[in-house]
Amino acid sequence: MSQSKSSTKTVVVCQSCESVFVSEVKPDGTIRPIGVSADCTCGDGDFRRISGTADLE
């Protein structure tokens, strides 16, 4: 079965508590941490990519 790649993985940081997560980035730019809820464990859901990191495969 063929599966198209609909998202990429990257490293992001929570803008509130600075926790770091491996996350999926959807084609529309939505960031979703892997292994936790859509929000950070601190309750905030505002993430940014860590500059200088490449997408993960």
C-alpha positions in Angstrom: 0.0 0.0 0.0 1.3 3.4 -1.0 1.2 6.2 1.5 1.7 9.9 0.5 3.6 12.1 2.9 1.1 14.6 4.3 3.2 16.0 7.1 6.8 16.5 8.1 8.4 16.0 11.5 10.5 18.7 13.2 11.6 19.9 16.6 9.5 22.7 18.2 9.6 24.6 21.5 6.6 25.8 23.5 6.6 29.6 23.6 5.3 29.6 27.1 7.3 27.1 29.1 10.1 26.3 26.6 9.5 22.6 26.6 10.8 20.9 23.5 8.9 18.3 21.4 9.3 16.4 18.2 6.2 17.4 16.2 4.3 16.9 13.0 3.9 19.9 10.8 0.9 19.6 8.5 0.8 21.0 5.0 -1.2 24.0 6.2 1.5 24.8 8.8 -0.4 23.4 11.8 2.1 22.1 14.5 1.1 19.1 16.5 3.4 17.6 19.2 3.8 13.8 19.0 3.0 11.8 22.1 1.0 14.6 23.9 -2.2 16.4 23.4 -2.5 19.2 20.8 -1.5 21.6 23.6 1.7 21.6 25.5 1.8 19.9 28.9 1.7 23.4 30.4 -1.6 24.0 28.7 -0.4 26.4 26.1 -0.6 25.5 22.4 1.7 28.1 20.9 4.8 26.4 19.4 7.6 27.6 17.1 10.2 25.6 15.2 13.7 25.7 16.7 15.7 27.7 14.1 18.6 25.8 12.5 16.9 22.4 12.8 16.2 20.4 9.7 13.0 18.4 9.2 13.2 14.9 10.5 12.4 11.8 8.4 
